[in-house]
Amino acid sequence: MDCCVCSPMASMYRLPRNAICAACYEGAKAIIAFFNDDDDEHADADQGSVKPSRLTKLNSTIKGLRDAWEEVKQMRCREEETKQRASFLQEGFAAAWKDGIHTDIAIRPGTGPPIQAHKAILATRSEVFRHILAGDDDCKAPAGDSLLLPELTHDELSHLLAFLYTGSLATLLRYLVLELFDVLGRIYKD
């Protein structure tokens, strides 16, 4: 049987002779079920109730493929808006760090000059820095407006701060950042 969805001749089919194969049928059912389940979860979250029974689901509005497609388009729009907001924040934080706007702490590596940073960004992006800057008993507190990290070189510290401010790194540097967090965690935990 030629399928009116996945067949090479799909564009030539006309009503009422359209038929679909089992794979397309199961795929359509899965897509509709996904969006119906997603709607049920959102309704449950809004009402704070337990998931409705099968009987309630049968009485609810069942969506078709057209509705599923509309939801996919809405999801794409929401994803794009979220990416734009994240990019806006990321660019702003990175620019504030690179330009040295209102920095309030100097981090001194073992080698090289100190690097200016923002305590608020460090504390919100890293639990290690949060404890260090809070002066917890378990961590070494900074002296005044500077923090000494003798275990890191200037380049390592610069890459670490770039990651904290932007949330991204080149693929080659990801291993380095994980290693740096491990070192910081071991040093300042004891």
C-alpha positions as CSV (number, residue, x, y, z in Angstrom):
1,M,0.0,0.0,0.0
2,D,1.3,3.5,-0.9
3,C,1.2,5.8,2.1
4,C,0.0,9.4,1.5
5,V,2.5,10.6,4.1
6,C,5.8,9.0,3.5
7,S,5.4,7.7,-0.1
8,P,7.3,9.4,-2.9
9,M,4.0,10.0,-4.6
10,A,2.4,11.6,-1.4
11,S,1.9,15.0,-3.1
12,M,-0.3,13.4,-5.8
13,Y,-2.9,11.8,-3.5
14,R,-6.3,13.3,-3.3
15,L,-9.3,12.7,-1.1
16,P,-10.9,10.2,-0.4
17,R,-8.3,7.6,-1.5
18,N,-5.7,8.6,1.1
19,A,-4.3,5.8,3.1
20,I,-1.3,5.7,5.5
21,C,1.1,3.0,6.5
22,A,1.3,1.5,10.0
23,A,4.5,3.4,10.8
24,C,3.0,6.8,10.0
25,Y,-0.2,5.8,11.8
26,E,1.7,4.9,15.0
27,G,3.9,8.0,14.7
28,A,0.8,10.2,14.4
29,K,-0.8,8.5,17.4
30,A,2.4,9.0,19.4
31,I,2.6,12.7,18.6
32,I,-1.0,13.3,19.6
33,A,-0.6,11.3,22.8
34,F,2.5,13.3,23.6
35,F,0.7,16.6,23.4
36,N,-2.4,15.3,25.2
37,D,-0.2,14.0,28.0
38,D,1.7,17.3,28.1
39,D,-1.6,19.2,28.4
40,D,-2.7,16.9,31.2
41,E,0.5,17.5,33.1
42,H,0.2,21.3,32.7
43,A,-3.4,21.1,33.9
44,D,-2.3,19.0,36.9
45,A,0.4,21.5,37.8
46,D,-2.1,24.3,37.6
47,Q,-4.7,22.6,39.8
48,G,-2.3,20.7,42.1
49,S,-4.3,17.5,41.5
50,V,-3.4,14.0,40.7
51,K,-3.4,12.9,37.1
52,P,-6.9,12.3,35.8
53,S,-8.2,8.8,35.2
54,R,-8.7,7.2,31.8
55,L,-12.4,8.1,31.9
56,T,-11.7,11.8,32.3
57,K,-9.2,11.7,29.5
58,L,-11.7,10.2,27.1
59,N,-14.1,13.1,27.8
60,S,-11.4,15.7,27.4
61,T,-10.7,17.3,24.0
62,I,-8.4,15.1,21.9
63,K,-6.1,16.9,19.6
64,G,-5.4,16.0,16.0
65,L,-2.3,16.3,14.0
66,R,-3.1,19.9,13.0
67,D,-3.3,20.9,16.7
68,A,0.0,19.0,17.3
69,W,1.7,20.9,14.5
70,E,0.4,24.2,15.9
71,E,1.9,23.3,19.3
72,V,5.2,22.4,17.7
73,K,5.3,25.9,16.1
74,Q,4.5,27.5,19.4
75,M,7.3,25.5,21.1
76,R,9.7,26.7,18.4
77,C,8.7,30.3,19.1
78,R,9.1,29.9,22.9
79,E,12.5,28.2,22.3
80,E,13.7,31.1,20.1
81,E,12.5,33.7,22.7
82,T,14.3,31.8,25.5
83,K,17.5,31.7,23.4
84,Q,17.3,35.4,22.7
85,R,16.8,36.2,26.4
86,A,19.7,33.9,27.4
87,S,21.9,35.5,24.7
88,F,21.0,39.0,25.9
89,L,22.0,38.1,29.5
90,Q,25.1,36.2,28.4
91,E,26.3,39.1,26.3
92,G,25.7,41.6,29.0
93,F,27.5,39.7,31.7
94,A,30.4,39.0,29.4
95,A,30.7,42.6,28.3
96,A,30.6,43.8,32.0
97,W,33.4,41.4,32.8
98,K,35.6,42.2,29.7
99,D,35.1,46.0,30.1
100,G,35.6,45.9,33.9
101,I,32.3,47.6,34.6
102,H,31.6,47.9,38.3
103,T,33.9,45.0,39.3
104,D,34.2,44.4,43.0
105,I,36.8,41.8,43.5
106,A,40.3,41.1,42.1
107,I,41.2,37.4,41.7
108,R,44.9,36.8,41.8
109,P,46.2,33.6,40.1
110,G,49.5,31.9,41.1
111,T,51.1,33.5,38.0
112,G,50.3,36.7,36.2
113,P,48.3,39.8,37.0
114,P,45.0,39.8,38.9
115,I,41.7,39.6,37.0
116,Q,38.7,41.8,38.0
117,A,35.4,40.1,38.5
118,H,31.9,40.5,40.1
119,K,31.2,38.8,43.4
120,A,27.5,38.4,42.5
121,I,28.3,36.5,39.3
122,L,30.9,34.3,40.9
123,A,28.6,33.4,43.8
124,T,25.6,32.6,41.6
125,R,27.5,30.6,39.0
126,S,29.7,28.5,41.3
127,E,28.9,26.9,44.6
128,V,32.6,26.9,45.4
129,F,32.9,30.7,44.9
130,R,29.7,31.1,46.9
131,H,31.2,29.5,49.9
132,I,34.6,31.2,49.5
133,L,33.0,34.7,49.2
134,A,30.6,34.0,52.1
135,G,33.5,33.3,54.3
136,D,32.1,29.9,55.5
137,D,34.1,28.1,58.2
138,D,34.7,25.2,55.7
139,C,36.2,27.5,53.1
140,K,39.0,30.1,53.1
141,A,37.5,33.6,53.1
142,P,38.9,36.3,50.9
143,A,41.0,39.1,52.4
144,G,39.2,42.4,51.5
145,D,38.4,42.9,47.9
146,S,40.9,40.3,46.5
147,L,41.0,36.5,46.4
148,L,44.2,34.5,45.9
149,L,44.0,31.3,43.9
150,P,47.7,30.2,43.7
151,E,46.8,26.9,42.2
152,L,45.7,28.4,38.9
153,T,47.7,30.2,36.2
154,H,46.5,33.4,34.7
155,D,45.2,31.6,31.5
156,E,43.4,28.9,33.5
157,L,41.7,31.5,35.7
158,S,40.8,33.6,32.6
159,H,39.2,30.5,31.0
160,L,37.4,29.7,34.2
161,L,35.9,33.2,34.5
162,A,35.0,33.2,30.8
163,F,33.0,30.0,31.4
164,L,31.3,31.5,34.5
165,Y,30.3,34.6,32.7
166,T,29.2,33.2,29.4
167,G,28.3,29.6,30.2
168,S,30.1,28.3,27.1
169,L,33.6,27.3,26.0
170,A,35.3,25.9,23.1
171,T,35.2,22.1,23.1
172,L,38.9,21.8,23.8
173,L,38.6,23.9,27.0
174,R,35.7,22.0,28.6
175,Y,38.0,19.4,30.1
176,L,40.1,22.1,31.5
177,V,37.2,23.8,33.2
178,L,36.0,20.6,34.8
179,E,39.5,20.0,36.1
180,L,39.6,23.5,37.5
181,F,36.4,23.1,39.4
182,D,37.6,19.8,40.7
183,V,40.8,21.5,42.0
184,L,38.9,24.4,43.5
185,G,36.4,22.0,45.2
186,R,39.2,19.9,46.7
187,I,41.2,23.0,47.9
188,Y,38.4,25.0,49.5
189,K,36.4,22.1,50.8
190,D,38.8,21.2,53.6
